[in-house]
Amino acid sequence: MTDDFFHKRLVISLAYLVCITCAELLTTYSPKYGIAFHGLVIFALFIHSSLISDRAFSQWMIVLIIAPLIRILSFSTPSSQFSYFAWFLIISLPIYIAIFTCIRIQNINLKDIGLVLPKLKFLPIEIATIFLAFPLGLMEYYILKPGIIAELGFEAMIVPSLIMIVATGFLEELSFRGLLQYHATKTMGFYGIIFISALFGFMHIGNLSFSDVFFAGSVGFIYSMVVRKTGSIYGVTISHGMINIIMFLIAPHYF
């Protein structure tokens, strides 16, 4: 890949990152216009991907659609008609469909997006990543201070915990550290990891906390490096799910 070609890919990718970030900001303060902006970004990515001859870059444009799609679905699904956890699960279904459609159409090897067990030599890294969820979950709890959304008790926690792992942990890791990171690093090299980390952070703008945007981006970078090293998203999936379980289900009862 020539320097000019690489530079062009990088500049175009950053332009879309700016657009998605602006759409996130607009969605936070004016949801109707923000969702319309996200829709325009999806339209632009779809048209752009069909016009360029660079197959790898075209595929990157297609999978980048997942980021604004997540936001559109989260705002267009009426949360008042479902429980908090059922809402998470319902939103995750079309996103899973989009992800596995991309995997199928682009003929991606599941191993390339981290759907493989880590080698034994990487188990200490995976275990450390999982245990890292405990302090990180408490840190994000103190940043956002969510209220109590589930009763405290083993049986009452089982279904919400499973949903947190499947509908947030696995879904977001498969999206960002799996499919998106695979294409981003093919397109931009190591800059792709920085791109994905920034995108993941900016997708938290709606929490109205600069600290949480920085926190999410930093954790995303750590997870990206773990996946880059181990080749598996399973450790970061469990860790991500545990962060949300601690933040939403456990910490509100004790802190």
C-alpha positions in Angstrom: 0.0 0.0 0.0 1.5 3.4 -1.1 1.7 6.2 1.4 -0.7 8.3 -0.6 -3.2 5.5 -0.7 -2.9 4.9 3.0 -3.2 8.6 3.7 -6.4 8.8 1.6 -8.0 5.8 3.5 -7.0 7.4 6.8 -8.4 10.8 6.0 -11.7 9.4 4.7 -12.1 7.2 7.8 -11.4 10.1 10.1 -14.0 12.2 8.2 -16.6 9.6 8.9 -15.5 9.4 12.5 -16.1 13.1 12.8 -19.6 12.7 11.2 -20.6 9.9 13.6 -19.3 11.9 16.6 -21.3 15.0 15.5 -24.3 12.8 15.0 -23.9 11.5 18.6 -23.6 15.0 20.0 -26.7 16.1 18.0 -28.6 13.0 19.2 -27.9 13.8 22.8 -29.4 17.3 22.6 -31.9 16.9 19.7 -32.7 13.2 19.2 -34.8 13.7 16.1 -32.2 15.6 14.1 -29.4 13.4 15.5 -31.0 10.2 14.3 -31.6 11.8 10.9 -27.9 12.7 10.8 -27.0 9.1 11.7 -29.3 8.0 8.8 -27.5 10.3 6.4 -24.1 8.8 7.6 -25.4 5.3 6.9 -26.6 6.4 3.4 -23.3 8.1 2.7 -21.3 5.0 3.8 -23.5 2.7 1.7 -23.2 4.8 -1.5 -19.5 5.4 -0.9 -18.8 1.7 -0.5 -20.6 1.0 -3.9 -18.6 3.6 -5.8 -15.0 2.7 -4.8 -13.0 0.0 -6.5 -10.8 -0.8 -3.5 -12.6 -4.0 -2.2 -11.1 -4.0 1.3 -11.9 -0.3 1.8 -15.4 -0.8 0.4 -16.0 -3.6 3.0 -14.7 -1.3 5.8 -17.3 1.3 4.7 -20.0 -1.3 5.0 -19.2 -2.5 8.4 -18.7 1.0 9.8 -22.5 1.3 9.3 -22.9 -0.7 12.4 -22.0 2.2 14.7 -24.7 4.6 13.6 -27.1 1.6 13.3 -26.7 0.9 17.0 -27.7 4.5 17.9 -30.7 4.5 15.5 -32.0 1.3 17.0 -31.5 2.4 20.5 -33.5 5.5 20.0 -36.2 4.1 17.7 -37.1 1.2 19.9 -39.8 2.3 22.4 -38.2 1.5 25.8 -41.4 2.3 27.7 -43.1 -0.8 26.4 -40.4 -3.2 27.6 -38.5 -3.8 30.7 -35.0 -2.3 30.8 -33.3 -5.7 30.1 -35.8 -6.8 27.5 -35.1 -3.5 25.7 -31.4 -4.4 25.6 -32.1 -7.8 24.2 -34.6 -6.6 21.5 -32.1 -4.0 20.3 -29.3 -6.5 20.1 -31.2 -8.9 17.7 -31.1 -6.7 14.5 -27.5 -5.7 15.3 -26.5 -9.4 15.5 -28.3 -10.0 12.2 -26.3 -7.1 10.6 -23.0 -8.4 11.9 -23.5 -12.0 10.8 -24.8 -10.8 7.4 -21.6 -8.8 6.9 -19.5 -11.9 8.0 -21.4 -14.1 5.6 -21.4 -11.8 2.6 -17.8 -10.8 3.0 -16.8 -14.4 3.6 -14.8 -13.6 6.8 -13.2 -16.4 8.7 -14.6 -16.4 12.3 -11.0 -16.7 13.6 -10.1 -13.4 12.0 -12.7 -11.6 14.1 -11.8 -13.2 17.4 -14.3 -16.0 17.5 -11.7 -18.5 18.6 -10.5 -19.8 22.0 -7.2 -18.2 23.0 -4.1 -20.3 23.1 -3.0 -21.6 26.5 0.0 -19.2 26.6 -2.5 -16.3 26.5 -4.7 -17.5 29.3 -3.0 -15.3 32.0 -3.8 -12.2 29.8 -7.4 -13.3 29.4 -7.8 -14.0 33.1 -6.2 -10.7 34.1 -8.6 -8.9 31.6 -11.6 -10.6 33.3 -10.4 -9.6 36.8 -9.8 -6.1 35.6 -13.5 -5.8 35.2 -14.0 -5.5 39.0 -12.2 -2.2 39.5 -13.3 -0.9 36.1 -16.9 -1.6 36.9 -16.7 0.4 40.1 -14.9 3.2 38.4 -17.6 3.5 35.8 -20.3 3.3 38.5 -18.8 6.3 40.3 -18.6 8.2 37.0 -22.3 7.6 36.0 -24.0 6.6 39.3 -26.9 4.7 37.8 -29.8 3.9 40.0 -31.1 0.5 41.1 -32.7 -1.4 38.2 -32.9 -4.9 39.6 -33.5 -6.6 42.9 -30.5 -7.9 44.8 -30.5 -11.7 45.0 -29.0 -14.7 43.2 -32.1 -15.7 41.3 -33.1 -12.1 40.5 -29.7 -11.5 39.0 -29.3 -14.5 36.7 -31.4 -13.3 33.7 -30.2 -9.7 33.8 -26.6 -10.8 34.1 -26.9 -13.1 31.1 -28.5 -10.4 29.1 -25.7 -8.0 30.1 -23.1 -10.5 28.8 -25.0 -11.4 25.6 -26.6 -8.1 24.6 -23.8 -5.8 25.7 -20.6 -7.6 26.4 -20.5 -10.1 23.5 -22.5 -7.8 21.1 -20.2 -4.8 21.5 -17.0 -6.8 21.5 -18.0 -8.7 18.4 -18.9 -5.4 16.8 -16.0 -3.2 17.9 -13.1 -5.5 18.8 -14.2 -8.2 16.3 -15.6 -7.1 13.0 -14.8 -3.3 13.0 -11.3 -3.8 14.4 -10.6 -6.5 11.8 -11.4 -4.1 8.9 -10.0 -1.0 10.6 -6.5 -2.6 11.1 -6.6 -3.9 7.5 -7.4 -0.4 6.3 -5.2 1.7 8.7 -2.8 -0.6 10.4 -2.3 0.3 14.1 -4.2 3.5 13.6 -7.2 1.3 13.1 -7.0 0.4 16.8 -6.8 4.0 17.8 -9.8 4.7 15.5 -11.9 1.9 17.0 -11.0 3.0 20.5 -12.0 6.6 19.8 -15.2 5.5 18.1 -16.2 3.4 21.0 -15.5 6.3 23.4 -17.5 8.8 21.3 -20.5 6.3 21.2 -20.8 7.0 24.9 -21.4 10.8 24.5 -25.0 10.3 25.3 -24.1 9.6 28.9 -23.4 13.3 29.2 -20.0 12.8 30.8 -16.6 13.6 29.3 -15.1 11.3 32.0 -17.1 8.4 30.7 -16.2 9.1 27.1 -12.5 9.1 28.1 -13.0 6.0 30.3 -14.8 4.0 27.6 -12.2 5.0 24.9 -9.4 4.0 27.3 -11.0 0.6 28.2 -11.7 0.1 24.5 -8.0 0.6 23.7 -7.0 -1.9 26.4 -9.5 -4.4 25.0 -8.3 -3.8 21.5 -4.7 -4.5 22.5 -5.8 -7.7 24.3 -7.6 -8.9 21.2 -4.6 -8.0 19.0 -2.3 -10.0 21.3 -4.5 -13.1 22.0 -6.6 -13.2 18.8 -9.8 -13.9 20.8 -12.7 -11.7 21.9 -13.9 -14.1 24.6 -11.9 -12.7 27.5 -12.8 -9.1 26.7 -16.5 -10.2 26.2 -16.6 -11.6 29.8 -14.8 -8.6 31.1 -17.1 -6.1 29.3 -20.2 -8.0 30.6 -18.8 -8.0 34.1 -18.2 -4.3 34.0 -21.9 -3.7 33.2 -23.1 -6.3 35.8 -21.1 -4.6 38.5 -22.0 -1.0 37.4 -25.8 -1.6 36.9 -26.7 -4.6 39.1 -24.3 -4.9 42.0 -22.7 -1.5 42.8 -26.0 0.5 43.1 -26.9 -1.8 46.1 -23.7 -1.3 48.0 -22.2 2.1 47.1 
